Structures are given as C-alpha cells and as structure tokens.
Amino acid sequence: MNFYVYAIYNNQGRIYIGYTVDVEKRLARHNKILPSKKKSFTYKQGSDWRLIYSESYATREEARKRERQLKSSR
C-alpha cells in the first residue's frame, strides 16, 4: 500500500495539504461528494477543491513526515 501527500486548492485561494491512501476518494470527501467531518478545515471552506500536487511514499511515517515538512514551510 502506498501513502500519498497531496495539496489541493479551491476557488477562494485556499490551499490544504494532507496525506491519504486514496487521493481520489479523499478529494471527493473534501468536495462533499462523500461524507466528511463537518468541523474540518476544508468542509468550512466550501467545495470546488482541485488537486494541484501529490507525492507517493511507501510508509505512513514517511508521508506524515513530508506532510509536516510541507505545512511548516507555508
């Protein structure tokens, strides 16, 4: 199983960085096509999220480390 670090962008100029095992399914959750947590950042920011970047990693720990690295450089 691969883990993916991804960045998405919406029409309000917001960027979100996260990680997942299924980028397409996760994007559908961000866009409210599939159920999502109503208190999440992307839920509150509306829909129309577009994938702008992704990277693949062999382990969850590698993906988490890269996600933290990307978030800290913003």
Secondary structure as the mmCIF struct_conf table of DSSP 4:
data_model
#
loop_
_struct_conf.conf_type_id
_struct_conf.id
_struct_conf.beg_label_comp_id
_struct_conf.beg_label_asym_id
_struct_conf.beg_label_seq_id
_struct_conf.end_label_comp_id
_struct_conf.end_label_asym_id
_struct_conf.end_label_seq_id
STRN STRN1 PHE A 3 TYR A 9
TURN_TY1_P TURN_TY1_P1 ASN A 11 GLN A 12
BEND BEND1 GLY A 13 GLY A 13
STRN STRN2 ILE A 15 THR A 20
BEND BEND2 VAL A 21 VAL A 21
HELX_RH_AL_P HELX_RH_AL_P1 VAL A 23 HIS A 30
TURN_TY1_P TURN_TY1_P2 ASN A 31 LYS A 32
BEND BEND3 ILE A 33 LEU A 34
TURN_TY1_P TURN_TY1_P3 LYS A 38 LYS A 39
BEND BEND4 SER A 40 SER A 40
HELX_RH_AL_P HELX_RH_AL_P2 PHE A 41 LYS A 44
TURN_TY1_P TURN_TY1_P4 GLN A 45 GLN A 45
BEND BEND5 SER A 47 SER A 47
STRN STRN3 ARG A 50 TYR A 57
BEND BEND6 ALA A 58 THR A 59
HELX_RH_AL_P HELX_RH_AL_P3 ARG A 60 SER A 72
TURN_TY1_P TURN_TY1_P5 SER A 73 SER A 73
#
